[in-house]
Amino acid sequence: MKEVTEKTLSYSSMSLLQNCEKRYAHYKVYDTPIDSDAQDSTEAFNLGKAFHAVLESTNHEPVDNLTPLVEEKVKEHEVVAAETPKVEAMCRKYYRLNELSGLKCIACEIEVRTNNFLGYVDAIMEDVMGNWWIVDLKTAARVSPMLLSRLKHDTQLNLYGSHFELIAEKLNIPAKRFKGMRYRVTTKSKLIMKTTEGYNGFVKRVMNGIESYDIAIPKNEKIMTEARKRHNQLHERSLQLFAGEEPKCNYTYCDSYFRPCPYWSQCHGDTYTNCEKGLKMLTAKDYEEKIGDL
């Protein structure tokens, strides 16, 4: 078991702990090696990181000759080179949105640290009225039709929002000018470049098929307080696990995001692949063939 050297709880760790204590414990407390057949590809995640890195490097403003910077960030974050024009298209789509929104970035990647929380806000932006917003950037294959309905109570946004006074002090901006959070999501493309197509032409085609959205969520003190309270409760639970308490198992989280848990064997007695052996998924056609063989 690890010694408790870091007492903070990030949003991502909070989310993992809330969904499955046992997975959190194997990852954070016990430092358990992942299963030999675990699917640990980070390709999609790395593409998002490259996108974020380009925006941060340009302070969310378009620049001349963007391609070399995109190439640099794609390589830095280990994204396959073929994805470069797609990342550039996503950035250009975002730049257009940001330009039309009238918001200006005043800070990027702001560390928010307290005695029990550590987080990094993607950006702080100021509107034309001089008010400022906490901005969270996302990339997604598609946007859920339920997105608008749930964002008001989004835990991550409200947890960041609950620290607005700390952010204001750190950046020397007026806390009374804080208006809320903005959720910005840019969609990704599955298009493939044609052999007859040039780089710039492909970038334009990708841009025509993707979108960048800006959603403003006004601050709500009650909801932000609820998010902070929930984080504090989970932080206490994390300390209990580090102190040796037995974690609870959540079997409904074993295949979250359509991927098996990397610690599958710790709860199921064997790896995901081996557990699959011996069982079959039968269709009507399979039964028809069985009957025909009789």
Beta strands, then each sheet from edge to edge (+ up, - down):
strand 1: 104-113
strand 2: 118-126
strand 3: 132-140
strand 4: 178-187
strand 5: 212-218
sheet 1: 1+ 2- 3+ 4+ 5-
end
